Amino acid sequence: MSSVPELPARFGRYDVLTKLAEGGMATVYVGRAVGAAGFERLVAIKACHPTLLGDESFRAMFLDEARLAARIHHPNVVPTLDVADDDGLYLVMDYVEGAKLSDWIRAERDERRGVAPEMALRVMVDALRGLHAAHEAKGAAGEPLGLVHRDVSPQNLVVGVDGTTRVLDFGIAKAEARATVTSEHTVKGKLGYLSPEQLGGGVVSPRTDVFAAGVVLWETLTGRRLFTGDSRQDVLQKILYVPIKRPSRVASVPEALDAVVMRALEREPSARYPSAAAFADALEGCGIEVANPAAVGQRVEALFAEPLEARRRLLRERMARPSATVEPPMTEAPPRRSALWLAGVLAAVLVAGAVGALVTLWIASPAPERPAADAEESPRAPPARVAEPVPVEPAAEPEA
């Protein structure tokens, strides 16, 4: 008898085709939406674990993520299409065929190198454009949402086989209109990508995401982790005080990129780029070629050929099966309990172009582990010492 648990047949109107990944709070599946006249669409379904359904604070956070993500309409952000609780609590997203940036970095690291600079720039320019769209997002009445991602990391950037990079997972995003609020005494996020102001209890702003994006770019170029240590306290000390080494001193990175990267990594927020868009502009104007999406897509296809083809075969097989969902007549359809239907999002995604009905492969793996060499000199003097940084609560999300 197999010990592998069976897949759920469906979530609401979505067939479950296969499982992608599982984390402490949710499991991500590939699903199929079906409709009239043979309509089918592949989606990603993020379903929270049944044990958390009775946790009202988690439920509110989960619904917040869907509501906020639905307000961001940009080709460099994975769109949220639906959220409901008729078969548990789940949200539905576009499913992008490709790999997480963390897996790309790891694959290149296995060859003892970082991602090629021109491709790293393409990935980061895309990601920064998506982040800027999130920072500028507005509510239904046109009011600024004041959104900050707060968890920018290689695990939350998906690079598609179409060569486009997309930002995902707004589960712990900060927004002025958010219903749930993180405790002011606790910081959420992945430790190695937290900014000094997050650790020191400072103001979180779009420049916080700029710092995290700078860490991601440094690691993408060098193939190494920037902030590592034998303990959490060691990592905190490095983020707050230890001089940061220029990427060209760690790996074969063009020196022209040093100043651009190091400005993003300034410990004083006001010294960083004023926006994610300004960071992207600086990358495009630094004199280093930015790869076109076709070249990036070809690299992803080459690096992940076997898992991509295996996933495609599996999906073709599962898609050939009859749908497990039966769409009832509209007059008989029961209302969804406490459901949040994100009206108009699907249409917005289709109109936005470049996103379309995509298929996704997310290959979960740890971020690059090779530590950086000893640091030499930070771009500016570190801030005054903070005796006791606020506690850090790791970001909880499935590696998918």
RAKAZI-V402917 format. One record per helix or strand of 2 or more residues. SS is the DSSP state (A for helix, B for strand). FROM is the first residue (numbers start at 0). LEN is the number of residues. If there is no record, write none. Layout:
ss={SS/SS}
from={FROM/FROM}
len={LEN/LEN}
//
This chain:
ss={B/B/B/A/B/A/A/B/B/B/A/A/A/B/B/B/A/A/A/A/A/A/A/A/A/A/A/A/B}
from={9/13/25/35/39/49/55/79/89/97/100/116/153/156/164/185/190/195/205/231/246/254/268/275/292/304/329/344/390}
len={2/9/9/3/9/3/14/5/5/3/9/19/3/4/3/3/3/4/17/9/3/10/3/9/11/15/3/8/3}
//
